[in-house]
């Protein structure tokens, strides 16, 4: 459900704008997504997410070796004590904009990360064990042919 919100005068969202593009990413490396917005006939806006954290976070950087460099097209499943969470790595997203290609997960308080499964576009499947929250984890695509041990 959506709720009508009023914003204080002078705040970014209190003024109507002609938005054209939106890119989402953790611009200040504090574990929450921030926004970069392009509008017609005015400068771009950077909106920092300063919401106090209620839990943890985890982000993954993929480095393709046989697939494309950023792992576009990969399918990632984060396995946690609260269940599995799926993310896809994709390009584009908004008009003339590209958000962060690193998948991001919010981790609820008391939840542990049991592992991660990555299905690369090349067909390679990669598994990890438990991962620590609060950081970016880098995974390099294995050079094994699909279906081989």
C-alpha positions in Angstrom: 0.0 0.0 0.0 1.1 3.5 -0.7 0.5 6.3 1.8 0.5 10.0 0.9 3.5 11.7 2.5 4.2 15.4 3.1 7.7 16.5 3.1 9.1 19.7 4.8 9.4 22.7 2.6 12.7 22.9 0.9 13.4 19.2 1.0 14.1 17.4 -2.3 10.7 15.6 -2.5 8.7 18.7 -1.6 9.2 20.2 -5.1 7.7 18.6 -8.3 10.4 17.6 -10.7 10.6 16.1 -14.2 12.6 13.0 -13.4 14.3 11.1 -16.2 16.8 8.6 -14.7 17.5 6.8 -11.5 20.5 4.9 -10.4 20.7 3.0 -7.1 23.9 2.0 -5.3 25.7 2.3 -2.0 27.5 5.5 -2.9 29.0 6.1 0.6 29.8 2.5 1.4 27.7 2.5 4.6 25.6 -0.6 3.8 22.4 1.0 2.5 21.3 2.0 -1.0 21.6 5.6 -2.1 20.0 7.3 -5.1 21.4 9.3 -8.0 18.6 11.1 -9.9 18.7 12.9 -13.2 16.0 15.5 -13.9 15.2 17.5 -17.0 16.7 21.1 -17.0 18.3 20.9 -13.6 21.5 19.4 -12.1 21.6 15.7 -11.1 20.7 15.0 -7.4 22.5 12.6 -5.1 20.3 11.5 -2.2 22.2 9.8 0.7 20.2 7.2 2.6 20.8 8.2 6.3 18.2 5.7 7.7 19.5 4.2 11.0 20.3 0.4 10.4 17.9 -2.1 11.9 20.0 -5.1 10.9 22.9 -6.1 8.8 23.7 -6.1 5.1 25.8 -8.0 2.6 26.9 -7.1 -0.9 28.5 -9.2 -3.6 30.9 -8.2 -6.3 31.2 -10.6 -9.2 34.2 -10.8 -11.5 33.5 -12.8 -14.7 36.3 -14.7 -16.4 34.3 -16.7 -19.0 31.1 -14.7 -18.7 31.1 -10.9 -19.0 33.3 -9.0 -16.5 30.4 -7.8 -14.2 28.6 -11.1 -14.2 25.5 -9.6 -15.9 22.9 -12.3 -16.2 24.0 -14.2 -13.0 21.5 -15.6 -10.6 22.4 -15.5 -6.9 20.6 -17.2 -4.0 21.6 -16.1 -0.5 20.9 -18.9 2.0 20.0 -17.6 5.5 18.5 -18.9 8.7 15.4 -16.9 7.8 15.1 -18.5 4.3 16.6 -18.0 0.8 16.7 -14.6 -1.0 17.2 -14.3 -4.8 18.9 -11.6 -6.7 19.7 -11.2 -10.5 22.5 -9.2 -11.9 21.2 -7.1 -14.7 22.2 -4.1 -16.8 20.3 -0.9 -17.3 17.3 -0.2 -15.1 16.2 3.4 -15.9 16.5 5.9 -18.7 20.1 6.6 -19.5 21.1 5.2 -16.1 23.0 2.2 -14.7 22.7 1.3 -11.0 25.3 -0.6 -9.1 25.7 -4.1 -10.5 26.7 -5.6 -7.1 23.7 -7.4 -5.6 22.7 -6.2 -2.1 20.8 -7.9 0.7 19.5 -6.5 3.9 20.0 -9.0 6.8 17.4 -9.0 9.6 18.7 -8.9 13.2 19.4 -12.4 14.5 19.7 -13.8 11.0 22.9 -15.7 10.0 24.1 -16.1 6.4 24.6 -19.8 5.7 26.0 -19.5 2.2 25.6 -18.3 -1.3 24.9 -20.0 -4.6 25.9 -18.2 -7.9 24.7 -19.4 -11.3 27.0 -17.7 -13.8 25.8 -17.0 -17.4 28.5 -19.4 -18.6 26.7 -22.2 -16.8 29.2 -22.5 -14.0 27.7 -22.9 -10.5 29.6 -21.6 -7.5 28.8 -22.2 -3.8 30.2 -20.5 -0.7 30.0 -21.3 2.9 28.8 -18.9 5.6 29.5 -15.2 4.9 30.0 -12.3 7.3 27.5 -9.5 7.1 28.5 -5.9 6.9 30.9 -6.2 4.0 31.3 -6.6 0.2 32.3 -10.2 -0.8 34.1 -10.7 -4.1 33.6 -13.9 -6.2 35.6 -14.7 -9.3 33.9 -17.0 -11.8 35.4 -20.5 -11.8 37.1 -21.6 -15.0 35.5 -25.0 -15.0 33.4 -26.2 -17.9 29.7 -26.5 -17.0 28.9 -30.0 -15.8 32.5 -30.9 -14.9 33.7 -31.3 -11.3 
